[in-house]
Amino acid sequence: MIHPSAEVSPQARIGPDTNVWNEAQVREGAVLGANCNIGKGVYIDRDVVVGDNVKIQNHASLYRGVVIEDGVFIGPHVSFTNDRRPRSITPQGRLLSDDDWQPEPTLVRHGASIGAGSVILPGVTIGRWAMVAAGALVTHDVPDHGLVKGSPASLTGYVCRCGRPLQAGEGASPDQWRCSACEATFNLPALRSK
Ligand SMILES: [Zn+2]
C-alpha cells in the first residue's frame, strides 16, 4: 500500500506488502524490501537500501549512503547523516553541488533498533541486534547486541534478541552473557570497566 499523499519515485523499488504512509518520500534508486512499514513523513534519499521486515517510524530521515538490513527498527525522528564536514559553500563562497562530495556509508545490521530522536553520524556500523537508546548521538561503531546511550553514545551493556538486557557470566566464562527472560546465551566480549 502506498498512501496517495506519499511521493514514491518511479525509479524506486518497493517490495511486496510494504506500506508507505502519509507524506513519506522515497527517492529515485532507493530499494525497499518486503513487509516494511514506512511511517508518515519519512524521507528516504536516493540509492538508500532497506531490507525486509523493517519498521521506520514517523519523520525519520535516511540519507544517501545508508544501508539497512532485514528486521531493523528505526524510531520516530531518527536522523542519519552522511557528511562529516558539512558546508553549503566553498571558501570562495560558491555553492557546493552534489558532485563536490561523496557520502560516507552507514550500515545498520540485522535486527538492530534505533531509539526515537537519535542522530547517527556517517561511516558508522550498528551491529546485529544492537540497541540505540532514544536521543543518543552515535559517533562510533556499535558492536553486535550492544546497548549504547547518551551523547556521544557509549556502550553500557548488551541486549538479547528479545530486547531485554543480558547479564554477564561469572567464573570460568566471563564472556558468556545470558538473558533471564528467554534464557538465550551469547558469547560477547566483557565490558571495559570505567
Ligand atoms: Zn531474551
Residues whose N, C-alpha, C, O or C-beta is under 5 A from the ligand:
A	BS01	ZN	C160 R161 C162 R164 C179 A181 C182 E183 A184
